[in-house]
Amino acid sequence: MKRKQQILAISILLTGFIFFGNDNVKSQNSTEQKGKITTTGYWIHDKAEELPGLKTGPFVRLDDKSILTIEKNMSCISKDEGKTWTKYSIFPDSSRFEIRIERVLFRTSNGTIILAFANDKERANWSWNSELADSPGATIPTYAIRSLDGGKTWQDLQKLHDEWTGANRDIIETKDGNIIFTSMMMRHNPGHHTVVTYTSKTNGFNWIRSNVIDLGGVGHHSGVTEATIEQLNDGRVWMLMRTNWGVFWEAYSEDEGLTWGKFKPTKIDASSAPGLLQRLQSGRLFLIWNRVYPEGKDSYPLSGGDGVSSEVAHSNNREELSIMFSDDDGETWSEPVVVARITPESKVKRLAYPRVFEARPGEIWITTTYSGFGGYLSFKLYEKDFI
């Protein structure tokens, strides 16, 4: 009971922070923007262009300029910018694996391809007990595997943890050549989510687990989740975490992702949905995310607060995706711009879980992850049109 009271007190404090602390993200006006309707019924910004039929990603560019992505248990390579694909099996025995849709894919500076994923084939013991506020023994293990030939064959498969993994969300290479990816682990009594990262100093051959970022929570969608990371110019790695508290929370690592600290709320208002932070080739930081409220509104129907999904009621707005840019490592940001939103014609009335691929300098491809959960939309935009 004491822990729940403490969490509630923090939540109330943060609610005040959301309303009064957003001074480094300028507010959007509610003026209707020009745009166009996609083949799947979503509105996109007038300066965006739909990429119909594109796979959901994530994507990497290979040495021969072809594009690699993952679909189910296959690696897929396209030599015509995503129009057609050649498929290769990732596992000798595919019956043992089912790569979860929340996966990360990366090409290192020396050409190694790294894939980290949760294995839905081993999903077990998910049965949420409202009286316990927990699902004891729930598991979805996380694995890592790598390819040395551009995704055609794969090796060095290893399990990194057994705990329930809500999502493996982001991956980067640091200036020192270390690879870091973000993952999650469910904690129990009561059940809630935490964030953890893995660092490889050997191009994915082996991995070192970080400290677990556990900020508490009560519920099957509580705690801190689905983190995105990027290295700052001073060498630190910056993390933004999804929360139910109306803003992204942040953390910093000064040792290549091995330990994380300085946890605190940011001034970036955010729905309970993940964002994606990326360093563009121009050097700017790019953020795409769901804001706490739709453009032009100052409220949104709240979810949770019952200790089942979460201990605090929160916005689950997934009607729009917004973007903004920073020239100073996130100290200040450009005015957020809505680049996609649902319409009455949308096939799925949600847009969330964005992925970002800079296909060429300044050409940004954006896809949403889920066909049924986060909507399915693929489009591109140009950095120069929004700065």
C-alpha positions in Angstrom: 0.0 0.0 0.0 2.8 2.4 0.8 4.4 1.8 -2.6 1.1 2.5 -4.3 0.7 5.8 -2.4 4.2 6.9 -3.3 3.5 6.2 -7.0 0.3 8.1 -6.8 2.0 11.0 -5.3 4.6 11.0 -8.0 1.9 10.8 -10.6 0.0 13.8 -9.2 3.3 15.8 -9.1 4.0 14.9 -12.7 0.5 15.9 -13.8 1.3 19.4 -12.7 4.6 19.2 -14.4 3.0 18.3 -17.7 0.7 21.3 -17.7 3.2 23.9 -16.5 6.6 22.7 -17.6 6.5 22.4 -21.4 8.5 25.5 -22.1 11.2 23.9 -24.3 8.6 22.4 -26.8 6.6 25.1 -28.5 2.9 24.5 -28.7 1.3 23.8 -32.1 -1.6 26.0 -33.2 -4.8 24.2 -34.3 -4.8 25.7 -37.9 -5.8 22.9 -40.3 -2.8 21.9 -42.4 -2.8 21.0 -46.0 -2.3 17.3 -46.6 -3.3 14.2 -48.6 -5.1 10.9 -47.9 -3.1 7.7 -48.3 -4.3 4.4 -49.8 -4.9 3.1 -46.3 -7.0 6.2 -45.3 -4.5 8.2 -43.2 -3.9 11.9 -43.6 -0.3 12.8 -44.2 1.4 16.2 -44.4 1.3 17.9 -47.8 5.1 17.7 -48.0 5.1 13.9 -47.3 4.9 11.2 -49.9 3.3 7.8 -49.3 5.4 4.7 -49.9 2.5 2.2 -50.5 3.2 -1.5 -49.9 6.5 -1.0 -48.1 7.4 -3.5 -45.5 7.2 -2.3 -41.9 11.0 -2.5 -41.2 13.3 -1.8 -39.6 15.6 -1.2 -42.5 19.4 -1.0 -43.1 21.4 -0.1 -46.2 23.9 -2.7 -47.3 27.3 -2.3 -48.9 25.9 -2.8 -52.4 23.2 -0.1 -51.7 20.4 -2.7 -51.4 18.0 -2.6 -48.4 17.7 -5.3 -45.7 14.7 -5.8 -43.4 13.2 -8.6 -41.3 9.8 -10.2 -41.8 8.7 -13.0 -39.5 11.7 -15.5 -39.5 13.1 -14.3 -42.8 15.7 -11.7 -43.8 14.6 -9.8 -46.9 16.8 -8.0 -49.3 15.6 -5.5 -51.9 17.7 -4.1 -54.8 14.9 -1.8 -56.0 14.2 0.4 -53.0 11.6 -1.9 -51.4 9.5 -2.8 -54.4 10.6 -6.5 -54.6 12.4 -8.7 -52.1 14.6 -11.8 -52.0 14.1 -13.9 -48.8 16.6 -15.9 -46.7 15.9 -18.0 -43.7 17.4 -16.8 -40.4 17.3 -20.1 -38.5 18.2 -23.7 -39.5 15.2 -24.8 -37.5 12.6 -22.1 -37.9 10.0 -24.0 -35.9 11.7 -23.0 -32.7 11.4 -19.3 -33.3 8.8 -16.6 -34.0 10.5 -13.2 -34.2 8.3 -10.6 -32.4 7.3 -7.5 -34.4 9.2 -5.3 -32.0 12.7 -6.0 -33.1 15.9 -4.0 -33.8 18.2 -4.3 -36.8 21.5 -2.6 -37.4 24.5 -2.5 -39.8 27.7 -1.7 -37.9 30.5 0.4 -39.4 32.4 -2.7 -40.3 29.4 -4.3 -42.1 28.2 -6.7 -39.5 24.4 -7.0 -39.3 22.9 -7.4 -35.9 19.3 -8.4 -35.1 17.8 -8.4 -31.6 14.4 -9.8 -31.0 12.0 -11.4 -28.5 10.9 -15.0 -29.4 7.1 -15.3 -29.3 7.5 -19.1 -29.7 8.7 -19.2 -26.0 6.0 -16.9 -24.8 4.6 -18.4 -21.6 2.7 -17.9 -18.4 0.9 -14.7 -19.4 -2.2 -14.7 -17.2 -2.7 -11.3 -15.5 -4.2 -11.7 -12.0 -5.9 -8.5 -10.9 -5.8 -9.5 -7.2 -2.1 -10.0 -7.3 -1.5 -7.1 -9.8 0.9 -9.5 -11.5 1.4 -12.3 -14.0 3.9 -14.5 -12.1 6.5 -16.3 -14.3 5.6 -14.6 -17.5 8.3 -15.0 -20.1 9.2 -13.8 -23.6 13.0 -14.3 -24.0 15.2 -11.8 -25.8 17.9 -13.1 -28.3 20.6 -11.5 -30.4 22.0 -12.9 -33.7 24.3 -11.5 -36.3 25.2 -11.9 -40.0 28.6 -11.4 -41.6 27.4 -11.6 -45.2 24.7 -8.9 -45.5 21.8 -10.9 -44.1 22.0 -14.0 -46.2 23.2 -16.3 -43.4 23.2 -15.9 -39.6 25.3 -17.0 -36.7 26.2 -16.5 -33.0 22.6 -16.8 -31.8 22.4 -16.2 -28.0 19.7 -15.8 -25.4 20.2 -12.7 -23.3 17.3 -13.0 -20.8 14.2 -15.0 -20.2 12.0 -12.3 -18.5 9.0 -11.0 -20.3 10.2 -8.6 -23.0 7.6 -6.0 -23.9 9.7 -4.6 -26.8 13.3 -4.3 -28.1 13.0 -0.8 -29.4 16.2 0.9 -30.5 19.8 0.3 -31.4 22.9 2.5 -32.1 26.6 2.4 -32.6 28.7 4.8 -30.5 31.7 6.8 -31.7 33.9 4.1 -30.1 32.3 1.4 -32.2 30.2 -0.2 -29.4 26.7 -1.4 -30.1 23.9 -0.6 -27.7 20.3 -1.7 -27.9 17.3 -1.1 -25.6 15.2 -3.9 -24.2 12.7 -4.5 -21.4 12.2 -6.9 -18.4 9.0 -7.4 -16.5 9.4 -7.2 -12.7 6.9 -8.7 -10.2 5.1 -8.2 -6.9 3.5 -6.1 -8.3 3.9 -6.6 -12.0 5.4 -3.7 -13.9 7.9 -3.0 -16.7 11.5 -1.9 -16.6 14.1 -0.9 -19.2 17.5 -2.5 -19.7 20.2 -2.2 -22.4 22.8 -4.5 -23.8 26.2 -3.3 -25.0 28.5 -5.3 -27.4 32.2 -4.3 -27.8 32.6 -7.2 -30.3 30.2 -6.4 -33.1 27.4 -8.5 -31.6 29.6 -11.6 -30.8 28.8 -11.2 -27.1 26.9 -8.7 -24.9 27.0 -7.0 -21.5 23.8 -6.2 -19.7 23.3 -2.8 -18.0 21.7 -2.0 -14.7 17.9 -2.4 -14.8 16.0 0.9 -14.8 13.1 0.3 -12.4 11.0 3.3 -11.5 8.1 1.3 -10.1 4.5 0.9 -11.3 1.5 -1.3 -10.8 -0.1 -2.9 -13.9 0.5 -4.8 -17.1 1.3 -1.6 -19.0 3.0 0.3 -16.1 6.5 1.3 -15.4 9.1 2.6 -17.9 9.1 1.0 -21.3 10.2 1.0 -25.0 13.2 3.3 -24.7 14.9 5.1 -27.6 18.6 6.2 -27.4 21.1 8.4 -29.2 24.7 9.4 -28.5 25.2 13.1 -27.8 28.2 15.1 -29.1 29.8 15.0 -25.6 29.9 11.2 -25.7 27.1 10.5 -23.3 24.2 8.3 -24.4 20.7 9.9 -24.0 17.7 7.8 -23.4 14.0 8.7 -23.6 11.5 6.2 -22.0 7.8 5.8 -22.6 5.8 6.3 -19.4 2.2 6.8 -18.2 3.2 10.1 -16.6 2.5 12.5 -19.5 6.1 13.1 -20.6 9.1 11.1 -21.6 11.5 10.3 -18.8 15.2 10.5 -19.5 18.4 8.7 -18.4 22.0 9.1 -19.3 25.0 6.8 -19.7 28.6 7.9 -19.5 30.1 4.5 -20.1 28.7 3.3 -23.4 25.4 2.0 -22.0 26.9 -0.1 -19.2 25.2 1.9 -16.5 22.4 4.4 -16.5 21.5 7.3 -14.1 20.1 10.8 -13.7 16.5 9.6 -14.2 14.1 12.4 -14.4 11.1 13.7 -16.4 11.8 15.7 -19.5 9.7 18.6 -20.8 8.6 16.7 -23.9 4.9 15.9 -23.5 4.1 12.4 -24.6 1.2 9.9 -24.8 1.7 6.5 -23.4 3.4 5.3 -26.6 7.0 5.0 -27.7 8.9 7.7 -29.6 11.9 7.2 -31.9 15.0 9.4 -31.6 17.6 9.4 -34.4 20.7 11.3 -35.3 20.4 12.3 -38.9 23.4 12.6 -41.3 23.1 16.4 -41.0 23.9 16.1 -37.3 20.5 17.1 -36.1 18.4 15.0 -33.7 15.1 13.9 -35.1 12.2 12.8 -32.9 8.9 11.3 -33.9 6.2 10.5 -31.3 2.6 10.7 -30.2 2.0 13.9 -28.2 -0.1 13.7 -25.0 -3.0 15.5 -26.7 -4.0 15.8 -30.3 -3.2 19.0 -32.0 -5.4 21.9 -30.9 -6.8 20.1 -27.8 -5.9 20.3 -24.1 -7.4 17.0 -23.0 -7.9 13.4 -24.1 -9.9 10.5 -22.6 -7.8 8.8 -19.9 -7.0 5.1 -19.7 -5.8 3.0 -16.7 -5.5 4.2 -13.1 -7.1 1.0 -11.8 -3.9 -0.9 -11.0 -4.7 -3.4 -13.8 -3.1 -1.7 -16.8 -1.5 1.0 -14.7 -1.6 2.7 -11.3 -2.2 6.2 -12.8 -4.7 7.3 -15.4 -3.0 8.5 -18.6 -3.4 9.7 -22.2 -3.1 6.9 -24.7 -3.4 9.3 -27.7 -2.4 7.5 -30.9 -4.3 9.6 -33.3 -1.4 11.6 -34.7 2.4 11.4 -35.2 4.4 14.5 -34.7 8.1 15.3 -35.5 10.6 17.9 -34.4 14.3 18.6 -34.8 17.1 19.8 -32.5 20.4 21.4 -33.5 21.8 21.4 -29.9 21.5 17.8 -28.7 17.9 18.1 -27.4 18.4 21.3 -25.4 15.9 23.1 -27.6 13.6 21.8 -30.4 11.8 23.1 -33.4 8.1 23.5 -33.2 6.4 20.1 -33.4 4.6 19.4 -36.7 1.9 16.7 -37.2 2.9 14.6 -40.2 0.3 11.9 -40.0 -3.1 11.4 -38.4 -6.1 9.1 -38.5 -9.3 9.9 -40.4 -12.7 8.4 -40.5 -11.4 6.4 -43.6 -8.4 5.0 -41.8 -8.2 1.2 -42.0 -7.1 1.1 -38.3 -7.9 4.1 -36.0 -4.4 4.2 -34.5 -0.9 5.4 -35.5 2.0 4.4 -33.2 5.3 2.6 -32.9 7.1 4.6 -35.7 10.3 3.4 -37.3 12.8 5.7 -39.0 15.1 5.0 -41.9 17.3 7.7 -43.5 17.3 6.2 -46.9 19.6 9.0 -48.2 20.9 12.1 -46.5 17.8 14.1 -45.5 15.3 11.6 -47.0 13.5 10.1 -44.0 11.3 7.0 -44.4 8.7 6.4 -41.6 6.7 3.3 -41.1 4.4 2.2 -38.3 5.0 -1.2 -36.8 1.6 -2.9 -36.4 -1.1 -3.6 -38.9 -3.7 -4.1 -36.2 -2.3 -2.3 -33.2 -0.4 0.8 -34.3 -1.9 1.2 -37.8 -0.1 0.5 -41.0 1.4 3.5 -42.8 4.6 4.1 -44.8 5.7 7.4 -46.1 8.7 9.6 -46.6 9.6 13.2 -46.0 12.6 15.5 -46.5 14.4 17.1 -43.6 14.8 20.4 -45.7 11.0 20.8 -45.8 10.6 21.0 -42.0 13.6 23.1 -40.8 
